[in-house]
Amino acid sequence: MKRTFTYRPATGASTGRRRLLATTALVVLVFVIDLASGGSIRHQLRGVASIASQWTSRVGSSIKGAGIFSSRAALEAQNRSLTEELSQFEERAAGYDALKAENAQLRALLNLVQSTPGQGAGVTAPVVSSVRSSPYGTFLIGAGSAEAIARGSLVQTSGGFVVGSISDVGAHTALVSEVFAPGASIEAEVAGSSILATGSGAGNARAEVPRGIPISPGDTVVASQLGQRPIGIVGKVASSTGSAVQTVYIRLPVNLNSLQYVYIVPIRN
């Protein structure tokens, strides 16, 4: 059996050649017409191209004048400027709040001095070390022997509560030992009854008293050995039916970590 092979051009190739021939013929025709018309077609095409170029230039100038392309860079620069201004305002606000709190403490200390004129001349001193950072119930103040600070002087808050006493003195600094230092004990009175308060640090203490003594939260705790000055208030009273005593939890009514200034006076019984 004989097989007959025939060649048929691909349909896609034939179509492509026809398009190429048609395009070539059109270009030649336009070229001939342009020659016959003395170049009028080229002149018209140049005019159209010039008009399109001018229009594109005007649009570009309008966009540039409106700042559309540069708006992002401008907004970023403005955002950076506003961020810097906001940081400056926040810094000033924080500084103002700090000064406001400092002035409030100083005014309170001034009122303390004016309300107790008979306690002797005292010294207002800044707290220069963190109360929290000391595990021994001590902290430093920025006044010493050069400012007439002596051992045994009492250290009071702006509310008149004794927070501690001077245990060591330098030329311009002094060490304060807290009344409620961990393990320290002090004889005190609350609700007309004597108690022995044992410190637990951070301005807190506790005492065991008989259940029959009427003690309530908010009662003031004073120390006779400190001239009947207050050393704290009752924060909570806990007792159980099977116990003959009740536990009194005592605290300073001020956060020691927030102290910026204290008032130092010589002890007078």
C-alpha positions in Angstrom: 0.0 0.0 0.0 1.4 3.4 -1.0 0.9 6.4 1.2 0.7 9.8 -0.3 2.1 12.8 1.6 0.9 16.2 0.8 2.2 19.6 2.1 -0.3 22.1 3.5 0.9 25.3 4.9 -0.1 26.0 8.5 -3.1 28.2 8.8 -1.4 30.5 11.3 1.6 31.0 9.1 -0.5 31.8 6.1 -2.6 34.4 8.0 0.6 36.1 9.4 2.0 36.4 5.9 -1.2 37.9 4.6 -1.2 40.5 7.4 2.4 41.4 6.7 1.7 41.8 3.0 -1.3 44.0 3.7 0.6 46.2 6.2 3.5 46.6 3.7 1.1 47.5 1.0 -0.6 50.1 3.2 2.7 51.7 4.1 3.7 51.9 0.5 0.4 53.4 -0.5 0.6 56.1 2.2 4.2 56.8 1.1 3.1 57.2 -2.5 0.2 59.4 -1.6 2.5 61.6 0.6 4.9 62.0 -2.3 2.1 62.8 -4.7 0.7 65.4 -2.2 4.0 67.1 -1.6 4.4 65.9 1.9 1.1 67.1 3.3 0.5 63.9 5.2 3.8 64.2 7.0 3.0 67.8 7.8 -0.4 66.9 9.3 1.2 64.0 11.3 3.8 66.4 12.7 1.0 68.9 13.8 -0.9 66.1 15.5 2.3 65.0 17.3 3.0 68.6 18.3 -0.5 69.1 19.7 -0.2 65.8 21.6 3.2 66.8 23.0 1.9 70.2 24.1 -1.2 68.7 25.7 1.0 66.1 27.6 3.3 68.9 28.8 0.4 71.0 30.0 -1.1 68.0 31.9 2.3 67.2 33.4 2.8 70.8 34.5 -0.7 70.9 36.0 0.0 67.7 38.0 3.3 69.0 39.1 1.8 72.3 40.1 -0.9 70.5 42.0 1.8 68.6 43.8 0.3 65.2 43.2 3.6 63.4 42.7 5.3 65.3 45.5 2.4 65.0 48.0 3.7 61.8 49.4 7.1 63.2 50.2 5.5 66.4 51.6 3.2 64.3 53.8 6.1 62.2 55.1 8.1 65.4 55.9 5.0 66.9 57.7 4.4 63.7 59.6 8.0 63.7 60.8 7.7 67.3 61.9 4.4 66.7 63.7 5.9 63.6 65.4 8.9 65.7 66.7 6.6 68.4 68.0 4.4 65.8 69.7 7.5 64.3 71.4 8.5 67.8 72.6 5.0 68.5 74.0 4.9 65.1 75.8 8.3 65.9 77.3 7.1 69.3 78.5 3.9 67.8 79.9 5.8 65.2 81.8 8.2 67.9 83.2 5.2 70.0 84.2 3.6 67.1 86.0 6.8 66.3 87.8 7.2 70.0 88.9 3.5 70.1 89.9 3.9 67.0 92.1 7.1 68.3 93.6 5.5 71.7 94.4 2.6 69.9 96.0 4.9 68.0 98.3 6.8 71.2 99.2 3.6 73.1 100.0 2.5 70.2 102.2 5.8 70.2 104.1 5.5 74.0 104.5 2.0 73.5 106.0 3.4 70.8 108.3 6.0 73.3 109.6 3.5 76.0 110.1 1.0 73.8 111.9 3.5 72.5 114.4 5.7 75.5 115.4 6.7 74.0 118.7 8.5 70.9 117.4 11.8 72.8 116.7 13.6 73.9 113.6 13.6 71.3 110.8 15.1 70.8 107.4 13.4 69.8 104.2 15.5 67.4 102.3 15.1 65.5 99.0 15.1 61.7 98.8 18.1 60.8 96.6 17.8 57.0 96.6 15.1 54.6 95.7 13.3 53.2 98.7 12.4 50.1 96.7 16.0 49.3 95.8 17.1 48.9 99.5 16.3 45.5 101.0 17.3 46.7 104.5 14.6 49.3 105.0 16.8 52.3 104.5 17.2 55.2 102.0 19.3 58.3 101.5 18.4 61.9 101.7 20.2 64.9 100.2 21.1 66.7 103.4 23.8 66.0 106.1 25.9 67.5 108.8 26.5 70.6 106.8 22.7 71.2 106.9 22.5 70.5 110.7 21.3 67.0 110.3 22.1 64.8 113.3 21.7 61.1 114.2 18.4 60.3 115.9 16.5 63.1 114.1 13.0 62.1 112.9 12.1 61.9 109.3 8.5 62.8 108.5 6.3 62.8 105.5 4.3 65.9 104.4 1.3 64.5 106.3 3.3 64.4 109.6 3.8 60.6 109.8 7.2 59.5 111.0 8.7 57.3 108.3 12.1 56.7 110.0 15.0 58.3 111.8 18.5 59.3 110.9 21.0 56.5 111.5 24.1 57.8 109.8 25.2 61.2 108.6 27.6 62.4 106.0 28.5 65.9 105.0 25.6 66.4 102.5 23.8 63.1 102.8 22.2 61.0 105.6 20.9 57.5 105.9 17.3 57.0 107.0 16.3 53.8 108.8 12.6 53.1 108.4 10.3 52.6 111.4 8.7 49.6 109.6 12.0 48.1 108.3 11.8 44.3 107.9 12.2 42.7 111.4 12.2 46.1 113.3 9.8 46.5 116.1 8.4 49.5 117.9 6.1 50.0 120.8 3.0 52.0 119.7 -0.6 52.8 120.7 -3.8 52.3 118.8 -7.4 52.9 120.0 -6.0 53.6 123.5 -4.2 50.2 123.7 -0.5 49.4 123.7 0.8 47.2 120.9 4.2 46.0 119.6 4.3 46.7 115.8 6.8 44.5 113.8 7.8 45.9 110.5 7.6 43.9 107.2 9.1 46.6 104.9 7.7 49.0 102.3 5.9 51.0 105.0 4.0 48.0 106.4 3.8 46.4 109.9 1.7 44.0 111.9 0.8 43.5 115.5 -1.1 40.9 117.6 -3.6 42.3 120.1 -6.4 40.7 122.2 -9.7 40.2 120.4 -11.6 42.3 122.9 -9.8 45.5 121.9 -12.0 47.5 119.5 -9.7 48.3 116.6 -11.0 49.4 113.2 -9.4 50.1 109.8 -8.4 53.7 109.6 -7.4 54.1 113.2 -4.2 56.1 113.7 -1.2 54.3 115.2 1.2 56.6 117.3 4.5 56.0 119.0 5.1 57.5 122.5 8.9 57.2 122.1 8.6 59.4 119.0 6.7 62.1 120.8 3.3 60.6 120.2 3.7 61.2 116.5 1.8 59.0 114.1 3.6 56.2 112.4 0.8 54.6 110.4 -2.9 53.7 110.2 -4.7 50.4 110.6 -5.3 48.9 107.2 -7.0 45.7 108.1 -8.0 43.6 111.2 -8.1 39.8 110.9 -9.3 37.4 113.5 -10.7 33.9 113.8 -13.2 32.4 116.2 -10.7 29.9 117.6 -8.1 32.5 118.4 -7.8 34.8 121.4 -5.9 37.4 119.5 -6.5 39.5 116.4 -3.9 40.5 113.8 -3.7 44.2 113.1 -2.1 45.2 109.8 -0.6 48.7 109.8 0.6 50.8 106.9 1.8 54.2 106.1 -0.8 56.2 104.3 1.7 57.3 101.7 3.6 55.3 99.1 7.3 55.4 100.1 8.3 55.0 96.4 6.6 58.3 95.6 8.4 60.3 98.2 10.5 63.1 96.8 11.0 65.3 99.9 10.9 64.6 103.6 11.1 66.8 106.7 13.7 66.2 109.3 13.3 67.4 112.9 15.3 66.7 116.1 13.5 64.3 118.4 11.8 65.9 121.4 9.9 63.7 123.9 
